[in-house]
Amino acid sequence: MKILLIHYRFFMTGGPERYMFNVINSLEERGHKVIPFSIKNDNNVPTKYSNYFVENIGKSNEVFIDKYPKTIRSYFDLIDREFYSKKVRKTLEKLIENERPDVCYLLVYKRALSPSVIDACKKYKIPIVNRISDYNPVCGAGSMYRNGQYCELCMKNDFECVKNRCIKNKLLFSLIRYFSIKSFKKKEFCKKIDAFVCTNQFMMEKMEEYGYEKQKLHLIPTFFKENAHLKSMDKSNHIDDKIEFLFIGNIDESKGIYDLLSAVSLLIKEQKNFHLTIIGGLHAKENEKITNFVTTNNLTSFVTILPFIKNEEVFSYYLKCNLTIIPTRWVENLPNILIESIYFMRPVVVPNFGSFKYTIDDTVAFKFEPLSVESLFETLKEICLNKENILKKSAFCQKYFEDHFSEESHLNKLIGLFEEVKR
């Protein structure tokens, strides 16, 4: 099968890209041909299809909107990509004409690419399967998170993102987003998409509640790609003098990193038998802020901060720790960190809300009340007082992984869906 894969980045920056490269490798190993379409960037993984990639916004090499050059071209490109880019469509049509794919696997395309990729596929009668990796289908900001709290106002009225300045906290950006949502609906792009892949039941329920056709929604959780080297690793969990906690991810407020450090500040007053390693951070200001927090609160003996690690080197840190903490303040989709931690037989600490209610259970997780530093502190304290519970939950991880996040299960369901939409 020839599979056109569309995603707005073709280099590693986070979970969506890790999934993309994993699924490309897995599909190719099964004899399928994957044809990527993305945006030009000096960091891109080499591919023979790179000549078909479109220029980035403002012809820049940046990733984040705040870093785009402040030029007329950049502003024009931003509007063009937000609503409907004929240039992106024509570029993709050239690739389709030359390669004639059987199906399109559409990942992240809004804003940086364009909804016009959908029409390019439909022109050539290519069925589209769209994987959902955030809450953009039901929320203007894509996170269902506003001012430090869970928010589902957009579920009832799209204009809420304007009223609450949800995009960059600015009226203009929020208005643009609102009108792009209305344009998307007017052009009936959702009807042109043949199927949606949701990674968790929470997302499926919210999309159905918002108005998406139930029969188009398919639950296919993310997978972890195992190789011979990883398979041969000793993943047994051993607790020495100190319990080793691990945090991996972007360092910002929505990820709950400051809640975690505040909980640690409370914990050291009662327990000393632990250490926390923090790996992540893509923004210099946030890295500086968190370092100052650790120093100011006298946490340097209990907390180690390491920079973002892009490759498999990060996997070794799971084996060095005893459990992983995901203190996020938003409902998440299905974090790769959760799946990887379970694969390496490390239980997780997660908030008891949103997607976590569906993707993980008490056999392999310690749960705390969301958005509560006190509850997180109490959970960590209980773990420190009863560290044998870590090993008990660790013993269930392998089966939980095989039942929910295996590569075979994911690929069988995904390829089955491709075959279904092709009929």
C-alpha positions as CSV (number, residue, x, y, z in Angstrom):
1,M,0.0,0.0,0.0
2,K,1.2,3.5,-0.8
3,I,0.5,5.8,2.2
4,L,0.8,9.6,2.0
5,L,1.8,10.9,5.4
6,I,1.2,14.6,6.1
7,H,2.7,16.3,9.2
8,Y,3.9,19.8,9.8
9,R,7.4,18.8,11.0
10,F,9.9,16.2,9.7
11,F,12.3,16.3,12.6
12,M,12.1,15.4,16.2
13,T,10.6,18.0,18.6
14,G,8.1,16.0,20.7
15,G,5.6,13.3,21.0
16,P,3.8,13.7,17.6
17,E,7.1,13.5,15.8
18,R,8.2,10.4,17.7
19,Y,5.0,8.8,16.8
20,M,5.4,9.8,13.1
21,F,8.8,8.3,12.7
22,N,7.9,5.2,14.6
23,V,4.8,4.6,12.5
24,I,6.8,5.3,9.3
25,N,9.4,2.6,10.3
26,S,6.7,0.1,11.3
27,L,4.7,0.5,8.1
28,E,7.8,0.2,5.9
29,E,8.9,-2.9,7.8
30,R,5.6,-4.4,6.8
31,G,6.2,-3.7,3.1
32,H,4.2,-0.5,2.7
33,K,5.5,2.6,1.0
34,V,5.3,5.8,3.0
35,I,5.4,9.1,1.2
36,P,5.9,12.1,3.5
37,F,4.8,15.6,2.9
38,S,5.9,18.3,5.3
39,I,7.6,21.7,5.6
40,K,11.2,22.5,4.7
41,N,13.6,22.9,7.6
42,D,17.4,22.5,7.9
43,N,16.8,20.0,10.8
44,N,14.6,17.7,8.7
45,V,15.4,14.0,8.5
46,P,16.7,13.3,4.9
47,T,14.1,11.9,2.5
48,K,13.9,11.7,-1.3
49,Y,10.6,13.5,-1.1
50,S,12.0,16.7,0.5
51,N,11.9,18.6,-2.9
52,Y,8.1,18.4,-2.6
53,F,8.0,20.0,0.9
54,V,6.7,23.5,1.2
55,E,8.5,26.5,2.4
56,N,8.1,27.4,6.1
57,I,6.2,30.5,7.1
58,G,8.2,33.6,6.2
59,K,10.7,31.3,4.5
60,S,12.2,30.9,8.0
61,N,13.8,28.0,9.7
62,E,12.0,28.5,13.0
63,V,9.6,26.2,14.7
64,F,7.6,28.4,17.1
65,I,5.4,31.3,16.0
66,D,7.1,33.8,18.3
67,K,10.3,33.2,16.4
68,Y,9.0,33.8,12.9
69,P,10.6,36.9,11.2
70,K,8.4,39.9,11.7
71,T,7.9,40.6,8.0
72,I,4.9,41.2,5.7
73,R,5.5,37.9,4.1
74,S,5.3,36.1,7.5
75,Y,2.0,37.7,8.3
76,F,0.6,36.9,4.9
77,D,1.8,33.3,5.2
78,L,0.3,32.9,8.7
79,I,-3.2,34.0,7.4
80,D,-2.8,31.9,4.3
81,R,-1.9,28.7,6.2
82,E,-4.6,29.4,8.9
83,F,-7.4,29.5,6.3
84,Y,-6.6,28.0,2.9
85,S,-3.2,27.9,1.1
86,K,-3.5,27.3,-2.6
87,K,0.3,27.1,-2.8
88,V,0.4,24.2,-0.3
89,R,-2.4,22.5,-2.2
90,K,-0.7,22.8,-5.6
91,T,2.6,21.6,-4.1
92,L,1.0,18.5,-2.6
93,E,-0.9,17.8,-5.8
94,K,2.4,17.5,-7.7
95,L,3.5,14.9,-5.2
96,I,0.2,13.0,-5.5
97,E,0.3,13.1,-9.3
98,N,3.8,11.6,-9.3
99,E,3.3,9.0,-6.6
100,R,-0.4,8.1,-6.7
101,P,-0.8,7.1,-3.0
102,D,-3.7,4.8,-2.0
103,V,-4.5,6.5,1.3
104,C,-3.6,9.6,3.3
105,Y,-2.6,9.5,6.9
106,L,-3.1,13.0,8.1
107,L,-1.3,14.0,11.3
108,V,-0.8,17.7,12.4
109,Y,-1.6,20.1,9.5
110,K,-3.5,23.1,10.8
111,R,-1.8,26.5,11.0
112,A,1.7,25.5,9.8
113,L,0.5,23.6,6.7
114,S,-3.2,24.2,5.7
115,P,-6.6,22.6,5.5
116,S,-6.1,22.8,1.7
117,V,-4.2,19.5,1.9
118,I,-7.6,17.8,2.4
119,D,-8.9,19.2,-0.9
120,A,-5.7,18.1,-2.7
121,C,-6.4,14.5,-1.6
122,K,-10.1,14.6,-2.4
123,K,-9.3,15.9,-5.9
124,Y,-7.6,12.6,-6.6
125,K,-10.1,10.5,-4.6
126,I,-7.6,9.6,-1.9
127,P,-9.3,8.6,1.3
128,I,-8.1,10.4,4.4
129,V,-7.5,9.1,7.9
130,N,-6.8,11.9,10.4
131,R,-5.0,11.2,13.7
132,I,-5.9,13.5,16.5
133,S,-2.9,14.5,18.7
134,D,-4.4,17.5,20.6
135,Y,-7.8,19.0,21.3
136,N,-8.0,21.3,18.3
137,P,-11.2,19.5,17.0
138,V,-13.1,20.8,20.0
139,C,-11.1,23.7,21.4
140,G,-9.8,26.9,19.8
141,A,-6.6,26.7,21.8
142,G,-6.2,23.0,21.3
143,S,-5.7,22.2,25.0
144,M,-9.1,22.6,26.8
145,Y,-7.0,24.6,29.3
146,R,-7.2,28.2,30.2
147,N,-5.9,30.4,33.0
148,G,-4.5,27.4,34.8
149,Q,-7.8,25.4,34.7
150,Y,-9.7,22.9,32.7
151,C,-12.0,24.6,30.2
152,E,-14.6,23.3,27.8
153,L,-16.4,26.5,26.9
154,C,-15.6,26.1,23.2
155,M,-17.7,22.9,23.3
156,K,-20.7,25.1,23.5
157,N,-19.7,28.2,21.6
158,D,-16.6,28.7,19.3
159,F,-16.6,32.4,20.1
160,E,-15.5,31.7,23.6
161,C,-11.9,31.6,22.4
162,V,-12.3,35.3,21.3
163,K,-14.1,36.4,24.5
164,N,-11.3,34.9,26.6
165,R,-8.4,35.8,24.4
166,C,-7.3,32.2,24.3
167,I,-4.7,32.5,21.5
168,K,-1.6,34.2,22.7
169,N,-3.8,36.1,25.1
170,K,-4.5,38.5,22.2
171,L,-7.7,39.6,20.6
172,L,-6.4,39.7,17.0
173,F,-4.9,36.1,17.1
174,S,-8.1,34.9,18.8
175,L,-10.3,36.5,16.2
176,I,-8.2,34.9,13.4
177,R,-8.6,31.5,15.0
178,Y,-12.3,31.9,15.4
179,F,-12.8,32.8,11.8
180,S,-10.6,30.0,10.7
181,I,-12.7,27.6,12.7
182,K,-15.8,29.0,11.0
183,S,-14.2,28.7,7.6
184,F,-13.2,25.1,8.3
185,K,-16.8,24.3,9.1
186,K,-18.3,26.2,6.1
187,K,-16.0,24.3,3.7
188,E,-17.2,21.1,5.4
189,F,-13.7,19.7,5.7
190,C,-14.8,17.2,8.4
191,K,-17.1,15.6,5.9
192,K,-14.2,15.2,3.5
193,I,-12.2,13.3,6.1
194,D,-13.1,9.6,6.0
195,A,-12.0,8.6,9.6
196,F,-10.5,10.0,12.7
197,V,-8.0,8.2,14.9
198,C,-8.4,9.0,18.6
199,T,-5.8,7.9,21.0
200,N,-8.1,7.8,24.0
201,Q,-11.8,7.4,24.9
202,F,-12.0,10.9,26.5
203,M,-11.1,12.5,23.2
204,M,-13.7,10.4,21.4
205,E,-16.4,11.4,23.8
206,K,-15.6,15.1,23.5
207,M,-15.5,14.9,19.7
208,E,-18.9,13.2,19.6
209,E,-20.3,15.7,22.0
210,Y,-19.0,18.5,19.8
211,G,-20.8,17.1,16.8
212,Y,-18.4,14.7,15.0
213,E,-20.0,11.7,13.4
214,K,-19.6,8.8,15.8
215,Q,-19.1,6.2,13.0
216,K,-16.0,8.1,11.9
217,L,-14.3,8.0,15.3
218,H,-11.9,5.1,15.9
219,L,-9.9,4.3,19.1
220,I,-6.3,3.4,18.3
221,P,-3.9,4.2,21.2
222,T,-0.3,5.2,20.5
223,F,2.3,2.5,20.6
224,F,5.9,2.1,21.6
225,K,8.3,0.8,19.0
226,E,10.5,-1.9,20.4
227,N,13.8,-3.1,18.9
228,A,16.1,-6.0,19.7
229,H,18.4,-3.8,21.8
230,L,15.5,-2.5,24.0
231,K,14.0,-6.0,24.2
232,S,17.2,-7.4,25.6
233,M,17.5,-4.8,28.4
234,D,17.0,-5.8,32.0
235,K,14.0,-3.7,33.0
236,S,13.6,-5.0,36.5
237,N,12.9,-2.3,39.1
238,H,15.3,-2.0,42.1
239,I,15.0,0.6,44.9
240,D,18.2,1.4,46.7
241,D,18.6,4.0,49.5
242,K,16.6,6.6,47.7
243,I,13.5,6.5,45.5
244,E,14.3,7.9,42.1
245,F,11.5,10.1,40.6
246,L,11.6,11.1,36.9
247,F,10.0,13.9,35.0
248,I,10.4,14.1,31.2
249,G,8.8,16.8,29.0
250,N,8.5,20.4,28.1
251,I,9.1,22.7,31.0
252,D,6.2,25.0,31.3
253,E,3.3,25.8,33.7
254,S,0.7,23.6,31.8
255,K,2.9,20.5,32.3
256,G,2.6,21.0,36.0
257,I,6.4,21.3,36.6
258,Y,5.9,24.0,39.2
259,D,3.2,22.0,41.0
260,L,5.7,19.1,41.1
261,L,8.5,21.3,42.5
262,S,6.1,22.8,45.0
263,A,5.1,19.4,46.2
264,V,8.8,18.4,46.5
265,S,9.3,21.5,48.6
266,L,6.7,20.2,51.0
267,L,8.0,16.6,50.8
268,I,11.5,17.4,51.9
269,K,10.2,18.7,55.2
270,E,9.0,15.2,56.0
271,Q,11.0,12.8,53.8
272,K,14.6,12.7,52.6
273,N,14.7,9.3,50.9
274,F,14.1,10.5,47.3
275,H,15.6,12.3,44.3
276,L,14.0,13.9,41.3
277,T,15.5,14.1,37.8
278,I,14.0,16.6,35.4
279,I,14.7,16.1,31.7
280,G,13.3,18.6,29.2
281,G,13.0,22.3,28.3
282,L,12.9,23.8,24.8
283,H,12.6,27.5,25.9
284,A,15.5,29.3,27.5
285,K,13.3,31.5,29.7
286,E,11.5,28.6,31.2
287,N,14.7,26.7,31.8
288,E,16.1,29.7,33.6
289,K,12.9,30.1,35.6
290,I,12.9,26.5,36.8
291,T,16.6,26.6,37.7
292,N,15.9,29.7,39.9
293,F,13.0,28.0,41.5
294,V,15.1,25.0,42.5
295,T,17.9,27.3,43.9
296,T,15.6,29.7,45.7
297,N,13.7,26.9,47.4
298,N,16.8,25.0,48.4
299,L,16.0,21.9,46.3
300,T,19.4,21.5,44.7
301,S,20.2,18.4,46.8
302,F,17.0,16.7,45.8
303,V,16.6,17.8,42.1
304,T,18.8,17.4,39.1
305,I,17.9,19.3,35.8
306,L,19.1,17.9,32.5
307,P,18.5,19.4,29.0
308,F,16.1,18.0,26.4
309,I,17.3,14.7,25.0
310,K,16.2,13.8,21.5
311,N,17.3,10.3,20.9
312,E,17.1,6.9,22.6
313,E,19.6,8.0,25.3
314,V,16.5,9.2,27.2
315,F,15.4,5.6,27.6
316,S,18.3,4.8,30.0
317,Y,16.9,7.3,32.5
318,Y,13.7,5.2,32.9
319,L,15.9,2.3,34.0
320,K,17.8,4.6,36.4
321,C,14.6,5.7,38.1
322,N,11.8,3.9,40.0
323,L,8.8,5.7,38.7
324,T,7.8,8.6,36.4
325,I,5.7,11.6,37.4
326,I,3.4,13.3,35.0
327,P,2.0,16.2,37.0
328,T,0.3,17.9,34.0
329,R,-2.4,20.5,34.5
330,W,-4.2,19.8,31.3
331,V,-6.1,16.7,30.2
332,E,-3.4,15.5,27.7
333,N,-4.0,13.2,24.8
334,L,-1.9,10.1,25.4
335,P,1.7,11.1,26.4
336,N,4.5,9.1,25.0
337,I,6.1,9.4,28.4
338,L,3.3,7.4,30.0
339,I,3.7,4.6,27.4
340,E,7.5,4.5,27.6
341,S,7.5,4.4,31.4
342,I,5.1,1.4,31.4
343,Y,7.2,-0.3,28.8
344,F,10.3,0.1,31.0
345,M,8.2,-1.3,33.9
346,R,8.2,2.0,35.8
347,P,4.8,2.9,37.3
348,V,3.5,6.5,36.8
349,V,2.1,9.2,38.9
350,V,-0.8,11.0,37.1
351,P,-3.7,13.3,37.8
352,N,-7.1,11.5,38.0
353,F,-8.9,13.3,35.2
354,G,-9.3,13.7,31.4
355,S,-7.5,11.1,29.2
356,F,-5.8,9.5,32.3
357,K,-9.1,8.1,33.4
358,Y,-9.1,6.0,30.3
359,T,-5.5,5.3,29.4
360,I,-4.1,4.0,32.8
361,D,-5.4,2.3,35.8
362,D,-4.5,1.7,39.5
363,T,-2.6,-1.5,38.8
364,V,0.3,0.5,37.3
365,A,-0.4,4.1,38.4
366,F,-0.5,6.3,41.5
367,K,-3.2,9.0,41.1
368,F,-3.7,12.4,42.6
369,E,-6.4,15.0,42.4
370,P,-5.7,17.3,39.4
371,L,-4.4,20.8,39.9
372,S,-3.7,20.1,43.6
373,V,-0.2,20.6,44.9
374,E,-1.4,19.2,48.3
375,S,-2.8,16.0,46.7
376,L,0.4,15.5,44.7
377,F,2.5,16.0,47.8
378,E,0.4,13.5,49.8
379,T,0.7,11.0,46.9
380,L,4.5,11.3,46.8
381,K,4.7,11.1,50.6
382,E,2.6,7.9,50.6
383,I,5.0,6.4,48.0
384,C,8.0,7.3,50.1
385,L,6.5,5.7,53.2
386,N,5.5,2.6,51.3
387,K,8.1,2.1,48.6
388,E,7.2,-1.6,48.2
389,N,4.0,-0.4,46.3
390,I,6.3,0.8,43.5
391,L,7.6,-2.8,43.0
392,K,4.0,-4.2,43.2
393,K,2.8,-1.9,40.4
394,S,6.0,-2.4,38.4
395,A,5.2,-6.2,38.2
396,F,1.9,-5.4,36.3
397,C,3.5,-3.1,33.8
398,Q,4.6,-5.6,31.1
399,K,1.1,-7.1,30.7
400,Y,-0.5,-3.7,30.8
401,F,1.8,-2.6,28.0
402,E,1.2,-5.6,25.9
403,D,-2.6,-5.3,26.3
404,H,-2.8,-1.6,25.4
405,F,0.3,-0.1,23.7
406,S,2.0,-2.8,21.6
407,E,3.2,-2.1,18.1
408,E,1.4,-5.2,16.7
409,S,-2.0,-4.2,18.1
410,H,-1.6,-0.6,16.8
411,L,-0.5,-1.5,13.3
412,N,-3.2,-4.1,12.9
413,K,-5.9,-1.7,13.8
414,L,-4.4,1.2,11.7
415,I,-3.8,-0.9,8.5
416,G,-7.3,-2.4,9.0
417,L,-8.7,1.2,9.0
418,F,-6.7,2.1,5.9
419,E,-8.2,-0.9,4.1
420,E,-11.7,0.0,5.3
421,V,-11.6,3.6,4.0
422,K,-10.2,2.4,0.7
423,R,-13.3,0.3,-0.1
